[in-house]
């Protein structure tokens, strides 16, 4: 069990907090430590180095396995913010320099929607990495919210998280 501010969250409850929670927690190594790591990533950034999300090969493989769910999450969040998915992804902190996107709309669209994912040495590998980190941080936010609310209902698209 993981605790945050005295609230206990079991792995079973954690997995019910977000559709990607099971995949993220497995990538982090499972166990209550994985819950703590996801919450830490949400608070401090996934680029801080978290098991399963450190090496580009690992993050790209994670994105490939969970691409549909990650893209759906990004599309929903973009819609909630009144912008497009490509615009949202282009402005991820790790994909910008001094607040300016490092990738074109076409490059982000290719990473998100191309039928064949490019290899690790592709210039778009950073976008795949960013999308894996995005999943980690969003799951961490959902887990932290569950701990703070002392409950975790089933997350569903279209319902505020």
C-alpha positions, 0 to 999 in steps of 0.5 A, a space after each residue: 500500500 502507498 500512503 500520501 498524507 496518511 491515506 492508503 491506496 492499494 494497487 487495486 484501487 490505484 489501477 481503477 484511478 486511470 485507464 493507463 494506471 495498470 500499464 504505468 505501474 507495471 512499467 515502474 516495477 509494480 508494488 506500492 513503490 510504483 504508486 509513490 514513483 508515479 506521484 513523484 513524477 507528477 509533482 517533479 517531472 518524469 524527466 527526473 528518472 523513474 524506473 522503466 521511464 529512463 531509457 529511450 528504448 523503454 519509453 518508446 516501447 511503452 508508448 508503442 504498447 499504449 499508443 491508442 490510450 495515450 493518444 486518446 488521453 491527449 486528445 481528450 485533454 486537448 479538447 478540454 483545453 480548447 485546442 488540438 492534440 498536435 498543439 498540446 503535444 508540441 508544447 510539452 515542456 520537454 519538446 520546447 526550448 525557451 517556450 518555443 516548439 522544437 518540432 513542426 506540426 507535421 512531425 508531431 502528427 507523424 509521431 501520433 498518427 503514422 501507421 508505422 512507428 519509427 525506430 529509436 534513432 529517429 528524430 521523432 524518438 523524443 516525441 515518443 519519449 515525451 508521450 510516455 512521460 506524459 502518461 506517467 505524469 497524468 497517472 501520477 496526478 490521478 493517483 495523488 488526487 485519489 489519495 487526497 480524496 481518500 477514494 478512487 472511483 472509476 475514471 471515465 473519458 469526459 468526466 473531470 479528473 
